[in-house]
Amino acid sequence: MTVARSQQICVEDTPYYHIVSRCVRRAFLCGEDELSGRSFEHRRKWLIGRIKKVASVFAIDICSYAVMSNHYHLVLKIGSNGNWTDRQVLITWQSLYSLPVMCDRYLRGDELDDSSVRLVQKYASEYRSRLCSISWFMKSVNEYIARMANEEDRCTGHFWESRFKSQALLDERALLTCMAYVDLNPIRACMAKSLSDSEYTSIKERIESISTDLLPFGKGDNDLPYYLSSYIDMVDETGRIIRDDAYRDIGVSREQDAVETKAGYISHKLGLALTELELNPNT
């Protein structure tokens, strides 16, 4: 029996979650369709662009991501918007969705009676809650991509599995393990040979750009509490090791483990990531 999402997600216990969403269509989310010869690689950019757009609006940060052929992974951190004013909430929500007429009037500065103001406050309260909701985050991402894919494929119907998977990451060990698992997906699937070759992953984005839209590593209150160089070194070392029980503590089944973590690895013939990238180990 499935469990209601509201009972699975508890920000008070942990703000970090591992999310997996899978495509149900034979032609895949991305990649090459061997039967038709069509390429869907451009959809990876669609997805990453939409994820970042939604993250810029929601009080939710992206820790890591990987876009595969028929599914994608996210590690998200739920933040807080309790200090946002009702006006900020409405303007933020409006960047993704249309507002009720009464809220539009409120933002224009029209004079409203008390009952209308209370109605606006009720809407603002609901949108405030949604802007901290992983379910609404995923809805905003997946519905948008599904519409674009259906239009491109000239069809209708489901594009994603109806229910995405979410796993709470209860401590720092689980968070680091899961982020490494996500970033190593292309290597384990034999789609890449090194971290710098791992297209459409957060690890490649962090390696290539000092400034990203991802949750930064550092010592700030909202930062990931590690050095970026230490994380890259850990992922690099992990990618060179193949273990039967790898990633078992983040909810990956034996079947997933066999498919996603045993096929590929980083060759020991390659230089260490910190050396190859000339990164300072103290940053």
N, C-alpha and C positions, 0 to 999 in steps of 0.2 A: 504494500500500500504506500502510495506517495505521501509525503508530508508537506503541509502548506509552507510556502516559502517564508512567510512571516515567522514561522516557528524554527526555521533553519538559520536565519540570519539574526544575530544579536550583536549590535555594535558595542554594547557595554562590555561584552566578553572579549571581542576582537574586532578590529576594523579591517582586517585583511582577509581577502577571499580569492580562491582560485576558481575561475569560471571557464567552462568549455561549452561551446555551441557548435552543433554539427549540422551540415547540410544534408537534406534527404534526397536531393535530385541526383540521378545517375551522372549527369554532365559535370557534377562537382561545383563547388564554390569557385575554385580557381584551377589552374593547371591546363593540361591538354586533353581533349576528348579524342581518343584513338579512333572511334567509329566515324565521327564527322570530320575530324581533322581541325576542328576549331580550337582556338586558344582562348582561355579565360583568365590569363595571367593578370590582365589589367584590373580585375576585380579585387586583387589584393590591395591595390592603391585605393580603390573605392573604400574598402573596409577600414584601412588604417586612417584614411582621411576622416571618415565618419566617426570612428572611435575617438579621435582627438577632438573633433568638433563637439561631440557630446560631452567629453570630459572637461572641455573648457567652459561648459555651461553648468554642469552638475557639480555638486560638492563631493566629487569622487575623483581620485587620482589614479593614474596608470603606473604600476610598478614594473610590469613586464608584459610582453605580448609575443605571440608567434602566430602567423597566418599560414596554415597548411592547405593542402589541396581540397579537403572536404570538411575541414573544421578549423576553429581557431581557439587559442588559449589567451586568457587575460589573468593577471594578478592585479586586483584592485584594492585601493584603500578608501574606505568610507570616511569622509570628513564631517564637518558640522557647518550649518548655515544659520545657527540660532541667532547670530548677531546681525543678520541681514534684515533690513527694513522691508516692510510689505512692498514698497515701491521697487526696491532692488529685486525682490523675488519675482514680481510680475514682469519687470523688464527682462530679467534673465530667462524666465519661462517663455516669453514672447519671442526670443531668438530661435526657438525650435518649434513652437506651436502658437496657433492663434489664441487670443484671449476673448472671453465673453465681452459683450458690448459694455457692460457696467465697468469692467476693469479698464477698458480702453478710455472710457470717460474719466475715470479716476486718474489715469496717467496723463490725460490732456489737461487736467486741472479743473474740470467742470465741477460746479457746485452740486453736491449730492446730499440727500437727506440722510438721517441717521440709519434707517433700515437699509439703504443702498450701501452705506459705508460698512455696515456689519456684513453684508453679503460679499463685498470686496475682500474684507478681512478673512471671511470663510474660504474664499477662493485662494487667497494668498497662503493661508495655513495649509491647504491641501497641496498646493504647488511646492511649498517649502518641504513638505514630507517627501514628495515625489523626487525632488532634486537631491535627496540623500538615499534614494532607493536603487538598489542594484537591479531589481526587476524592471523599473522604469528606464534605467540606463540601457539595459539590454533590449528592451522594447524599442527605444529610440534608435538604436543601432540596427537591429535586425529587420525591423519593418522597412526602414529606408533602403537597405541593401536588397531586400526581397523585391520591393517594387521596381528597383532599377534592373535587377536580374530578370524578373518576369517580363519587363518591357523589352529587354534585349533578346530574350528567348522567345518572345511573342507567345506567351502562355500565361496561364493563371494557376493558382493552387499554392500549396505549401512549398517554401524553399528551405526552411529550417525545421529541425525537430521542434515540436511544440513546447518543450520544456528544456531550458539550458541546465547544465549541471553546476552546482556551486559547492565548494568545500571550504569551511572555515580553517584558517591557519592560526593556530592557537598560541604559538610562541615564535621566537626569532629563528630557531632551528627549522621549524616547518616552513616559515616564510622564505628563508634562503634556499632550502631544498627545493621548494616549489618553483621559485623564480629560476633556479638553475635548470630544473626539468623543462620549464617552458622555453627558455632560451636555447636549450640543446635539442629541441624537437627536430629541426632540419638536419642536424648531424646524425641523430639516431635513426632518421628515416633515409639516410644516405643521399640527402639532397645537398649537403655541403660537407666540406672537409675541414673547415676551420671556423672560428668565431667570426672572422672578418668576411667569410664567404656566406654566412647565414643570412640570406635575404629575408626581408620582411619579419625581422625579429627586433626586440628592444635592445639586445646586446650589440647588434651591428649598428643600430642608431646611436647608442651611447659611445661606441668606439669611434664613429665617424664624426660626431658633432659634440662640441663642448656644451652648446646650448640646445636643449631638447624640450619637448612638451611633457616629458615623463617626470615622475616624482624623483627629485634629485637625491643623490647620496650626500651625506654631510652630517653636521651636528645641529642643524636647526630643529625647532620643535616639530615641524611637519616633515622633516627629511627622513629618508631611510638611514638608520643609525650605523652606517658602515662607510669605509672608503671605497670609491669606485674601483680603484686599482685592486684592492683586496677581493672585491666581488668578481672582477674579470679573471683574476688568477684562480679563484675557487672554481668558477665555471670551466675554465680551461683544464684544470686538473681533473675535475669531475668527468669531463668529456673524454678523457683518456682511460677511464676506468669503466669496466662493465661488470656489474654485480647482479646476481639473481634477485636480490631483495631491494634493488635500487628504487627509490621513490615510493616504496610500499606505504610509508607513513603519511603520504598525502592523498591516499585514496585511489591509487592507480592499481587496477586489477592485474592478476597474473597474465591474462590475455593481452591487455593493453601493454603491460610491461614487455611481453615477448615481441610485440609488433613495434612498439615505439622506443624501446630503450636498448635492445640488444643488437639491432641491425648494424648501426654505424657507430664510429668513434673517431676521436682526433688522433691521428697517427703520432707515435712517439718520435718519428723522424722530423716532425715539424718543431720549430723553435717554440719556446714558451711565449705565451701571449704578451706578457709584460715586456719581454725583451724585444719581440717583433714590433710591438706598438710603441716602444720607447716611452712607457708610462712610468711616472714617479710612484713608487710603492707607498709613499706617504700622502697621496692625494686621492 
